[in-house]
Amino acid sequence: MRRWRDLWAGLEMTSRYNPPQLVEAAMLGLSLALCAAWWIWQDWQYLTLCLSYLFGAIASILVRECIVPSPHTKRVRLTAIACFLALASAAGFYFLQTHPV
């Protein structure tokens, strides 16, 4: 019970003091659920929606870092850009493999 109370207190504090981070975490959580659904059913719609949530979260992180830089701005930006490039290339490779031109 204490673990749930601590989790709820952490969510409340994050929503109060850093709302964009809570939205980004929600987007990443939804993308994980959609990725699991795609893994089970192999429908491209789940993968597309998962990737759109991931790209949205990455864009939100980059915008947040540009507006209010954190102490680790360079590391966060490089990680976000690397994830964006990796996701874009993996998605392109997957779509080219399943839908040849």
C-alpha positions in Angstrom: 0.0 0.0 0.0 2.9 2.3 0.8 4.3 1.8 -2.7 1.0 3.0 -4.3 0.9 6.0 -2.1 4.4 6.9 -3.0 3.6 6.5 -6.7 0.6 8.7 -6.4 2.5 11.3 -4.5 5.2 11.3 -7.2 2.6 11.7 -9.9 0.9 14.5 -8.1 4.2 16.3 -7.6 5.2 15.8 -11.2 1.8 17.1 -12.4 2.1 20.1 -10.2 5.7 21.2 -10.8 6.5 19.7 -14.3 3.4 19.0 -16.3 5.2 18.5 -19.7 7.2 15.7 -18.2 3.9 14.0 -17.1 2.5 14.3 -20.6 5.7 12.9 -22.1 5.6 10.0 -19.7 1.9 9.3 -20.5 2.7 9.4 -24.2 5.6 7.0 -23.7 3.4 4.6 -21.6 0.7 4.6 -24.3 3.3 3.9 -27.0 4.6 0.9 -25.0 1.0 -0.5 -24.7 0.5 0.0 -28.5 3.8 -1.6 -29.2 2.8 -4.6 -27.2 -0.6 -4.7 -29.1 1.3 -4.6 -32.4 3.6 -7.4 -31.2 0.6 -9.6 -30.5 -1.7 -8.8 -33.5 0.8 -7.6 -36.1 -1.5 -4.9 -37.4 0.3 -1.9 -38.9 -2.2 0.5 -37.4 -0.8 -0.2 -33.9 2.7 0.4 -35.1 1.8 3.6 -36.8 0.1 5.0 -33.7 2.9 3.8 -31.5 5.4 5.6 -33.7 3.4 8.8 -33.7 3.2 8.8 -29.9 7.0 8.2 -29.8 7.8 11.0 -32.3 5.4 13.3 -30.4 7.2 12.6 -27.1 10.6 13.1 -28.7 9.4 16.4 -30.2 8.0 17.5 -26.8 11.3 16.7 -25.1 13.3 18.7 -27.6 11.0 21.7 -27.4 11.0 21.6 -23.6 14.8 21.5 -23.6 15.0 24.4 -26.0 12.6 26.5 -23.9 13.9 25.6 -20.4 17.3 23.9 -20.6 18.2 21.4 -17.9 21.6 20.8 -16.5 22.0 17.9 -18.9 20.7 19.6 -22.0 23.3 18.4 -24.5 23.0 14.8 -23.4 19.1 14.9 -23.5 19.1 16.5 -26.9 21.6 14.1 -28.4 19.7 11.1 -26.9 16.3 12.4 -28.3 17.8 13.1 -31.8 19.5 9.6 -31.8 16.2 8.0 -30.8 14.3 9.9 -33.5 16.8 8.8 -36.2 16.8 5.2 -35.0 13.0 5.1 -34.9 12.6 6.7 -38.3 15.1 4.4 -39.9 13.6 1.3 -38.2 10.1 2.3 -39.3 11.2 2.9 -42.8 13.0 -0.4 -43.0 10.0 -2.2 -41.6 7.6 -0.6 -44.1 9.9 -1.2 -47.0 10.2 -4.9 -46.0 6.4 -5.3 -45.6 5.4 -3.1 -48.6 8.0 -3.4 -51.3 8.0 -0.7 -53.9 
